[in-house]
Amino acid sequence: MPLNPARMPLRIRSAVENDLPALANLDAEAFPMDPYPPVVLRQHFDVCRDHFLVLDDGHTLYGYLIATPPDAGRSWILSLGVTRDVWGHGWGRRLMAESLRQLRSEHTHEVRLTVHPDNDRAVSLYEHLGFAQEGDVHKDYFGLGKHRILMALKLPDSAAPARGTPPSVPSATVNSVRTDGS
Ligand SMILES: CC(C)(COP(=O)(O)OP(=O)(O)OC[C@H]1O[C@@H](n2cnc3c(N)ncnc32)[C@H](O)[C@@H]1OP(=O)(O)O)[C@@H](O)C(=O)NCCC(=O)NCCS
């Protein structure tokens, strides 16, 4: 579906229950080889709630991010996906930035994630946000042949801003699609 930047402002918000059917489609588009079964998506929604973000224009979902609520100061980004028609416009980075802003305000000190070793686009995104690879490729991490890279980001306490802090989205709403990919 073509996106008209002038007429379809996208915003980042928390997911609601009614989003689940569209989220299943979005997840299947982002991860065609390994989509979440509906039960897993539902459970992630129940467990993660406010940390489950979506990108929408009021009619259609264009992206989502699932982060775990912090546990002893640690959180995991479980999933991130953006529809292909809006790749390269900064929405993946904005979803990450909004989640990191939220986690930082909750005094999360470390955020972890896994990524496929061949997913250069995602690895590049995470590195730009300050994530660093931990160790080598973890063979068979998600089962036979499903190798993953582990990445982690240390977050400074929100009371003590520090250099290198990931960019934040000023509010949960971003009003226009930028076409410069920044
Ligand atoms: C990974 C994904 C979320 C990125 O979304 P996106 O909206 O295209 O990302 P952005 O436009 O915000 O780009 C973010 C960064 O990605 C990197 N990037 C963008 N285009 C790239 C390209 N063509 N090649 C390599 N890296 C690229 C850059 O580092 C960019 O940062 P910059 O804008 O500061 O230069 C999206 O490609 C996607 O949904 N992929 C399928 C699902 C997936 O692989 N999810 C990640 C699983 S761990």
The ligand as an SDF file (V2000), in Angstrom:
LIG
                    3D

 48 50  0  0  0  0  0  0  0  0999 V2000
   14.9110   -3.9130   10.5840 C   0  0  0  0  0  0  0  0  0  0  0  0
   13.7530   -2.9620   10.2960 C   0  0  0  0  0  0  0  0  0  0  0  0
   12.8420   -2.8880   11.5250 C   0  0  0  0  0  0  0  0  0  0  0  0
   14.3390   -1.5560   10.0430 C   0  0  0  0  0  0  0  0  0  0  0  0
   13.2590   -0.6740    9.8820 O   0  0  0  0  0  0  0  0  0  0  0  0
   13.4060    0.6860    9.0470 P   0  0  0  0  0  0  0  0  0  0  0  0
   12.2220    1.5120    9.3650 O   0  0  0  0  0  0  0  0  0  0  0  0
   13.7020    0.4140    7.6370 O   0  0  0  0  0  0  0  0  0  0  0  0
   14.7100    1.2820    9.7270 O   0  0  0  0  0  0  0  0  0  0  0  0
   15.1480    2.8140    9.6930 P   0  0  0  0  0  0  0  0  0  0  0  0
   14.6700    3.4880    8.4530 O   0  0  0  0  0  0  0  0  0  0  0  0
   14.7920    3.4060   11.0000 O   0  0  0  0  0  0  0  0  0  0  0  0
   16.6930    2.6670    9.5740 O   0  0  0  0  0  0  0  0  0  0  0  0
   17.3560    2.4850   10.7490 C   0  0  0  0  0  0  0  0  0  0  0  0
   18.7800    2.1350   10.4760 C   0  0  0  0  0  0  0  0  0  0  0  0
   18.8310    0.9760    9.6930 O   0  0  0  0  0  0  0  0  0  0  0  0
   20.0030    1.0560    8.9440 C   0  0  0  0  0  0  0  0  0  0  0  0
   19.6320    0.9850    7.5550 N   0  0  0  0  0  0  0  0  0  0  0  0
   18.6530    1.6340    6.9140 C   0  0  0  0  0  0  0  0  0  0  0  0
   18.6600    1.2970    5.6260 N   0  0  0  0  0  0  0  0  0  0  0  0
   19.6470    0.3920    5.4760 C   0  0  0  0  0  0  0  0  0  0  0  0
   20.1450   -0.3620    4.3890 C   0  0  0  0  0  0  0  0  0  0  0  0
   19.6100   -0.2380    3.1480 N   0  0  0  0  0  0  0  0  0  0  0  0
   21.1560   -1.2110    4.6110 N   0  0  0  0  0  0  0  0  0  0  0  0
   21.7020   -1.3460    5.8280 C   0  0  0  0  0  0  0  0  0  0  0  0
   21.2650   -0.6570    6.9000 N   0  0  0  0  0  0  0  0  0  0  0  0
   20.2570    0.1920    6.7060 C   0  0  0  0  0  0  0  0  0  0  0  0
   20.6880    2.3210    9.2240 C   0  0  0  0  0  0  0  0  0  0  0  0
   21.5990    2.0990   10.2680 O   0  0  0  0  0  0  0  0  0  0  0  0
   19.5730    3.1640    9.7090 C   0  0  0  0  0  0  0  0  0  0  0  0
   20.0230    4.1120   10.5900 O   0  0  0  0  0  0  0  0  0  0  0  0
   20.2030    5.6060   10.0730 P   0  0  0  0  0  0  0  0  0  0  0  0
   18.8450    6.0520    9.5780 O   0  0  0  0  0  0  0  0  0  0  0  0
   20.6480    6.3490   11.2880 O   0  0  0  0  0  0  0  0  0  0  0  0
   21.2170    5.5610    8.9670 O   0  0  0  0  0  0  0  0  0  0  0  0
   12.9510   -3.3800    9.0470 C   0  0  0  0  0  0  0  0  0  0  0  0
   13.8520   -3.5360    7.9780 O   0  0  0  0  0  0  0  0  0  0  0  0
   12.1670   -4.6710    9.2210 C   0  0  0  0  0  0  0  0  0  0  0  0
   11.0330   -4.6640    9.6880 O   0  0  0  0  0  0  0  0  0  0  0  0
   12.7450   -5.8170    8.8300 N   0  0  0  0  0  0  0  0  0  0  0  0
   12.0600   -7.1340    8.9020 C   0  0  0  0  0  0  0  0  0  0  0  0
   11.9470   -7.6060   10.3260 C   0  0  0  0  0  0  0  0  0  0  0  0
   13.2910   -7.6180   11.0120 C   0  0  0  0  0  0  0  0  0  0  0  0
   14.2880   -8.0750   10.4680 O   0  0  0  0  0  0  0  0  0  0  0  0
   13.3110   -7.1230   12.2660 N   0  0  0  0  0  0  0  0  0  0  0  0
   14.5080   -7.1000   13.0920 C   0  0  0  0  0  0  0  0  0  0  0  0
   14.6490   -8.4260   13.7510 C   0  0  0  0  0  0  0  0  0  0  0  0
   15.9140   -8.4190   14.9630 S   0  0  0  0  0  0  0  0  0  0  0  0
  1  2  1  0
  2  3  1  0
  2  4  1  0
  2 36  1  0
  4  5  1  0
  5  6  1  0
  6  7  2  0
  6  8  1  0
  6  9  1  0
  9 10  1  0
 10 11  2  0
 10 12  1  0
 10 13  1  0
 13 14  1  0
 14 15  1  0
 15 16  1  0
 15 30  1  0
 16 17  1  0
 17 18  1  0
 17 28  1  0
 18 19  1  0
 18 27  1  0
 19 20  2  0
 20 21  1  0
 21 22  1  0
 21 27  2  0
 22 23  1  0
 22 24  2  0
 24 25  1  0
 25 26  2  0
 26 27  1  0
 28 29  1  0
 28 30  1  0
 30 31  1  0
 31 32  1  0
 32 33  2  0
 32 34  1  0
 32 35  1  0
 36 37  1  0
 36 38  1  0
 38 39  2  0
 38 40  1  0
 40 41  1  0
 41 42  1  0
 42 43  1  0
 43 44  2  0
 43 45  1  0
 45 46  1  0
 46 47  1  0
 47 48  1  0
M  END
$$$$
